[in-house]
Amino acid sequence: MPLRFAPCLARFSAVLVVTALAVTDAWAQDLEPRAFVNTPVGLNFLLAGYGYAAGGVATDPSLPLQNAHLQVHSALLAYARSLDVWGKSGKVDVVVPYAWLSGSADFEGQPREREVSGFADPRLRFSVNLYGAPALSLPEFASYKQDLIIGASLQVSAPLGQYDPDKLVNIGTNRWSFKPELGLSKALGPLTLELTTGVTFYTDNHDFLGDKTRAQAPIYSVQGHVSYSVGSGIWVAVDGTYYTGGRTTIDGVEGNDLQKNSRLGVTVALPVNRYTSIKLYGSTGVSTRTGSNFNAGGIVLQYRWGGGL
């Protein structure tokens, strides 16, 4: 495959790079560079990843925990395919994560310990580039050059992960989540500037700590990325996000847990050969009003095929 294809294919491979932390329900914390790019139609991507997070990390950043010292090891298996959506380029991806969580925290003034493993809630996402990224075959893609791309996506999480209603901290969340996003991507030579806004909606958890009903207000997020293409499919991105909202109520009683948090991260993409690439990522909390303040990192291995490769 000519090297001129490699940078764009490597860009697309970043769409699932943060999902190794899928055990955290705070989608607004995701740092995902190059989520909206053009990719030849008909390509398939199989991803396997490992992630590690330590600190105040939990399945839900608004849980009433204090002095949390938790560690999460997570693995993922994911599949993505690039699509022709009425002449626009798009993609669909599905992620199945598994996690091992252990550590301690204070709840209502009492120290608690927890060690648990299991599947986290799976995710399904559909996205389409509305402007600046037409659906192209691999031969047609040879002459494509990105300028401004405007895209939209919808991500859904299903309540199928491990959940014990008698425990505060679990791998799964026992509720549906829906996250629509709108993104802009502007190429300036080797630089790519991105801005993405989104909102996450939650259904109620009717089995919270036994038989309580827990509701959560939407979380509003914005994230920005500056990435630089080194060449031959190698690129580096500096990532940042800010999110707010998410106040909870338990049986109608409102909590004092409005979130106003920010994170910074770095992502690096490295091609291995014509079909395989590796993504490395890390992030840390910058400011936290309420919720999870943790350090995280991981690696994702991707294999691609199809589309005439």
Secondary structure, DSSP 8 states (H G I E B T S, - for coil): --GGGHHHHHHHGGGGGGGGGTTS--GGG---TT-S----TTEEEEEEEEEEEEES--S-TTS--EEEEEEEEEEEEEEEEEEEETTEEEEEEEEEEEEEEEEEEEETTEEEEEEEEEE---EEEEEEEEES-B---HHHHTT----EEEEEEEEEE-S-S---TT-S--SS-SS-EEEEEEEEEEEETTEEEEEEEEEEEE--EEEETTTEEEEE--EEEEEEEEEEEEETTEEEEEEEEEEEE--EEETTEE-S--EEEEEEEEEEEEE-SSSEEEEEEEEEEEE-SSS--EEEEEEEEEEEEETT-
